[in-house]
């Protein structure tokens, strides 16, 4: 497998793994909810359009999602101090707590699938996770540069 194929394989496997974890955990929340909360956790308050672009959804779709998240107490909206015509969306403490609970649920649900890995395999996965995190942060993942 060449380098480009390895990256594609990781991305596709990660998507498959996320779907399997959500299904096996019985989590009914839409994946867009977790993407939006993750983005808000990582970047803090964001404009609605900025959040829509970062999560690769439409602005009307994000408006509906944020409305549902706000009604559930997972996000808050406030005026942008730099421009009061603009609304900022932030993850609420409850939203951050639910996001952490979802991540724990995914981890615990997937753990049995990886129970047979030896120390060498775990080291390889940990190294890959570090490399991926460094390269997604380094290249401004989720920002509108």
BELURZI-V776482 format. One record per residue. RES is the residue in one small letter. OMEGA is omega in degrees with one decimal (NA if undefined). D_FIRST is the distance of its C-alpha to the first C-alpha in whole Angstrom. Layout:
res = {RES	RES}
omega = {OMEGA	OMEGA}
d_first = {D_FIRST	D_FIRST}
This chain:
res = {x	x	x	x	x	x	x	x	x	x	x	x	x	x	x	x	x	x	x	x	x	x	x	x	x	x	x	x	x	x	x	x	x	x	x	x	x	x	x	x	x	x	x	x	x	x	x	x	x	x	x	x	x	x	x	x	x	x	x	x	x	x	x	x	x	x	x	x	x	x	x	x	x	x	x	x	x	x	x	x	x	x	x	x	x	x	x	x	x	x	x	x	x	x	x	x	x	x	x	x	x	x	x	x	x	x	x	x	x	x	x	x	x	x	x	x	x	x	x	x	x	x	x	x	x	x	x	x	x	x	x	x	x	x	x	x	x	x	x	x	x	x	x	x	x}
omega = {177.9	-174.5	-179.1	178.6	179.1	179.9	178.7	-179.8	178.5	-178.5	-179.3	178.5	178.8	177.6	179.2	179.8	178.5	178.4	178.9	-178.4	-179.8	179.1	-176.9	179.0	-178.5	-179.0	-176.0	-177.7	179.2	179.9	178.5	177.6	-178.1	176.8	-178.4	179.9	177.8	179.6	-179.9	177.1	-176.9	-171.8	-176.6	-178.0	180.0	171.5	-178.2	-179.7	178.2	178.4	178.0	179.3	-177.3	-178.9	176.9	175.6	179.3	177.5	176.6	177.7	179.1	177.2	177.9	-179.3	-179.6	176.3	179.1	179.0	178.6	179.3	178.2	179.1	-176.8	176.0	172.5	175.6	176.4	177.0	175.8	-179.7	-179.5	-178.0	-173.5	175.3	-174.4	177.9	173.1	177.4	177.8	173.0	177.1	174.1	177.9	177.6	177.9	178.7	179.1	177.3	178.3	178.6	177.9	178.7	177.6	178.6	177.6	-179.6	-176.8	178.9	-177.2	-175.0	-178.7	179.3	-175.6	-176.0	-176.8	-179.6	176.4	-176.0	179.7	178.1	178.2	178.5	178.9	179.3	178.6	177.9	178.3	179.5	177.9	179.9	-179.8	179.2	-179.9	-175.9	176.4	177.7	-177.4	-175.8	172.4	178.9	175.3	-179.9	-177.4	-179.1	NA}
d_first = {0	4	7	8	6	6	10	11	9	12	14	15	15	17	19	19	20	23	24	25	26	29	30	30	32	34	34	36	35	33	30	32	34	32	30	33	34	31	32	35	35	32	35	38	40	39	41	40	38	36	35	34	32	30	30	29	32	35	38	41	38	38	42	42	39	41	44	43	42	45	47	45	46	42	42	45	46	48	50	48	50	49	50	52	51	47	46	44	42	41	40	43	43	43	40	38	39	38	35	35	36	33	30	32	32	28	28	30	29	25	26	27	23	22	25	23	21	22	23	20	18	20	20	16	17	20	18	16	19	20	18	18	22	22	20	22	25	25	24	27	26	28	31	32	32}
